[in-house]
Amino acid sequence: MTIFKSHLPSVQIDERPMATQILDAIWRHSVENPSKKAMINAKDASDFVTYRQLYLHIHSYAAFLNDIKFGQEDVACVATKNRWEYPVVLTGTLAVGGIVSAASYAFTDWELARQFNDCGATLVVCEDAVLDKVRLAVKDAPKVKNIIVIGEPASTGGPGPKIYNLTEILKKEPSYRLPKIKWRVKKDLALIPYSSGTTGAPKGVMLSHYNLSAMRATFHSYLEKQVFPAISPNYDPKNEALVFFLPFYHAYGNTLMIDAICTGGTSLVMSTFDPEVFCSTIEKYRIKSVNVVPPIVVFLAKSPIVDKCDLSSLIYIGSGAAPLGQDLSDDVMRRLPNLKGLYQGYGMTEITMASHLMDPIKAVGEKISSVGDLLPNAEAIVVDPETGKRLGHNQKGEICVRSPAVMQGYLHKMHDTASTIDKDGWLHTGDIGYVDNDGLFFIVDRLKELIKVRGFQVPPAELEDLLLSHPLIADAAVVGVKDQRSGELPKAFVVRKNHSLTDEEVKKFVADKTAHYKHLKGGVEFIDVIPRSPSGKILRKELRTREAPKPKL
């Protein structure tokens, strides 16, 4: 019975509430240097926040939440792009005992309403650009009582929830003392991000304060021992700048953002990925390390924009959210001659972010495709997906992880939780991989049906349910098709009730109701019957076979 463990020593996990940890760190940084900038808008350097301002803003925001009777176990849904106000809203909400459920700003009103209702949000925080969508969504989400807008809303009147402006809220004197809460750090929820798990529609992932604390502690320990020394013997993250474009609402971006604030560096924040801003920011601030997803690696390997900027400061690139091929890694290494390495990690929302990270120094040759070693405090097994038998080195099976960062479970989904986390606490990832003789993990396939589009999760079941609501569609199945830039794109196989239905009508039907990354850019194909097993399960492998490249004659 082989249980794989990290080669790094276990770390002590801070058992204080997450907001206390973040606020204490911000206070230390503001005392050391009151004018130090915590976050800067990468497009507009005049839009920034210092650590001192961040500390005061969080307290002002928490005071406002107290005024509107938002407190312990209440849920705030946040739908914004990346911006410096995000950690204010996050930390202020956690400080009063509230829970944050972040949503994609790209969601339609239908998708927003579904999340508002499922997580039980009573407060929504959004940008002015998406206020109209939020207003439509709350018509079908009666629990929402208040909306806070970042920016200038066209109108704050009218029926529905009361609307407030964040700028006005943050002008208040932060005289408020945070409430005394009887914390159960290992159980009290901090975040409810949404994930599709191994199968099915999006589900709320219940992450406690302890989950976040464990993720931050083990992730930062790995950075200190493996990544920072590889960049430079004298590398001090407190004196460095980082560029952020990964969405803060995603587990990957959220963990990196919290770690950056707690560490005390300066973050250059991009609301969305802009190729020219990304490159010019690296050049201007002499950034040494970036965290990306595979489509950005494609950009660095192939885009002519890269040649317009001096990226010689870049020493290491960390990639996650989807597997990265060796050929692509080699292309980037050749194009950026000062780059010492490109390393990968592995994780999922259900593990708060990551369970594995590769040592940058070891990420060479055939090892470059490895997702690395386990983080401290984590352990893993590899099991035969058919028999459940535990496997040893160099045997392919499902990767299962156990760590203090593993979620509490899925919100309102006891059955899904039980099928994902077994009685011994092992989280079944749905990914197939193996462990080599050096203890490094490799991901080779996945059991789960999830489609990954530029790092975004697209659950086929969600799109299938939507397609089946169309009056002219009798049956439907969705699979991911390979795409060099996006990794995968959703493609629908559709059985029509009426031959008058066109592929463009199907595409528009989905596009009108979903975020851009869920659009059927992989195409629509009409077929006579959807292949299914005797139990009725869609045989996606058969559909994927139709998409496989045909051998040349």
Summary of the structure (lengths in Angstrom):
residues: 553
radius of gyration: 23.2
end to end distance: 47.4
largest distance: 76.4
contacts: 1894
relative contact order: 0.10
helix: 34%
strand: 24%
